[in-house]
Amino acid sequence: MKIRAILGALVLASLPAMPALAENLTPEEIKKLVDEAVEKRLHEHERREGMSERREGMVAPGHEPGIGTLPEVGKERRTDTQPALSFGSTGSGRLVYAKPFVSAPKAIVGGYMDIQYRSHNKGVLETGGFGSGTTNGFDQQRFVPFIYADITEHVKFASEIEIEHGIRETSDNEISLEFAHIDYLVHEPFNLRAGILLIPIGKFNLLHDSPLNDLTDRPLVSQLIIPSTMAETGVGFYGTLYPGRTSKLDYEFYVTTGPCGYNQDGSPRVSEENGTRNSRQRKCASDDGLDINNGKAVSGRVAFSPMLGVEIAGSSYYGNQSSTSYNPLSITAIDWTLQKGPFEILGEAAWAYSRGNSRAIQGATFATPGTFLTGINTLNSFAGPPQRMQGFYLQGNYHFMPAFLTKLSPKRFGEGSTFTAVVRYDRVNLNRDNRGENQGELEQISFGLNYRPVEDAVFKISYQYMPKAFNPNTGERIHDSAVVISAATYF
C-alpha cells in the first residue's frame, strides 16, 4: 500500500509537466489515468525485485567454490561465508578461479631492474667463446620480480625471482628463486621463518638490490668471499630487542641445506678465479639441488645499533661441503654503517676457510685421495687450491643537491631527489696459502656519481681503476680500468 501511494504521488507530480493534456481531462479521467499508471509501475517494480532475488540466489552462501557467476578479480568479493577450497568442492572449469586470492586479493607484485654499459681498457668482457673478449658492451643484467603477501595478521609471505641476462637463451641466462619464505610473526623479539632464505653473512647479502646501491658493481668481497646472493633452503628465527633507550639489537639464526664444494668426481669448486661462488646451493652439482650429505649449515648475524645512524654487526656461516668426508666451509664477517647528515661510511670484511680444499677428498676419481692438488683451481701451477681467503671494502658517500639546479627545475631537482658522490676501495686475497706470486689478489678503486630523481630510481656513472684485475677469457691477472654507466629502478 505504501509503494502504491508513492507511485501515485510521482504520477500526479508529473501532470503539471503536461499542461495541455491536464486541461482537457475531467477529474474522473485523471483518477483513471493515475490508477493505470500506478498499476503499471507496480508490476515493473515487482518484476525487478524477482529478478534481483534470483540473481542473489545463484551465489547464495553455502554454495561450493566455483559455482555461480565469476567475480571480477580484485574488485568483487564473492561472499563473506564462502567455504574453503578443498577436494570436496564441486565444479569443473570454474574451480581454477576458486582460490583464496580471488575472493580476497592480498598479494603485492613489484620488483626492480637494471641496465648497464661498460667500457674497459682491456678485452675482459666475455664473448661466449668467440675471440678473446671485448672491451665494451651493454647488458640488462637483472630483472627481479617481487611477490609479497599478507596471509593473516601473523602469517607473511615474501619472494624474489631473479632473471639474469634475460635476453640470452643460453646457460648464462639464470632464472631462479632468490628467496621465498613464510614468516610466522610471534612478537617483535622472536619470529619464525622457513623457505629459501637469504643467508645473513654480512649486510650486503641481505640488501643487494641494484637501486639501493650507489655503485653499479657489487664489492669484490661480496662477490667472491661472501657469494652474494647466497641463499639456501631451511628454517630459523629472527627478532629485535631494545637493550637501551636509544639502542637496538637485531638478530637472525638459520639452519639450512649447506654448501656444495665439490663436483661429482671429487674436484673442488672453490677456486682462485671464482672464490666461494660455485659452492652455493644454487650452483650445486646435484641436479635436484638437495642435500649432498646428511649435514646442515648454520648461520647467524647479530647487529647492534647504539643510536640512530650507527650500526655494527658480526655474522658467521658453517657447513660441510663434501658428501664423502668432513670438509667444512666457514665464513666469518663484520660490517658497519655510519651516517651523519649527508655523509655515510660503510664497509664489510670477511674471512673464509675451506678446510681440506687443497687435497683430494675421499672418493675422488680424478686423483688419489689425500693427494696435494698442485695447479688445480689456481693460477699458479705450483700452488694448491685455496683454503683461506679474506677481503674487505670501505666506501664513503656524500649526498647533496646544488641549489641552482633546484631553482632551475624544481620538479626535476626538488624534494626527494639527490646526487651522491661515492668512493670505494676493494681488496681481496683468494688464496692466502699461496705466498709466492700473490695470484689470488684483486684490488679496485671506484669513483662514482649518481642522481636519484626519487629514492627508488637511480642513474649512475663510475670510473674503476683496477691495478689488480682478472681476465676471465685468458685466465690471467692484469691491470685494467673501466667506465661504467647504469640505471636501476624499483617498480
Secondary structure, 3 states (H helix, E strand, C coil): CHHHHHHHHHHHHHHHHCHHHHHCCCHHHHHHHHHHHHHHHHHHHHHHHHHHHHHHHHCCCCCCCCCCCCCCCCCCCCCCCCCCCCCCCCCCHHHHHCCHHHHCCCCEEEEEEEEEEEEECCCCECCCCCCCCECEEEECCEEEEEEEEECCCCEEEEEEEEEECCCCCCCCCEEEEEEEEEEEEEECCEEEEEEEEECCCCCCCCCCCCCCCCCCCCCHHHHHCCCCCCEEEEEEEEEEECCCCCCEEEEEEEEECCCCCECCCCCECCECCCECHHHCHHHCCCCCCCCCCCCCEEEEEEEEEEECCEEEEEEEEEEECCCCCCCEEEEEEEEEEEEECCEEEEEEEEEEEECCCCECCCCCCCCCCCCECCCCCCCCCCCCCCCEEEEEEEEEEEEECCHHHHHHCCCCCCCCCEEEEEEEEEEEECCCCCCCCCCCEEEEEEEEEEEEEECCEEEEEEEEEEEEEEECCCCEEEEEEEEEEEEEEEC
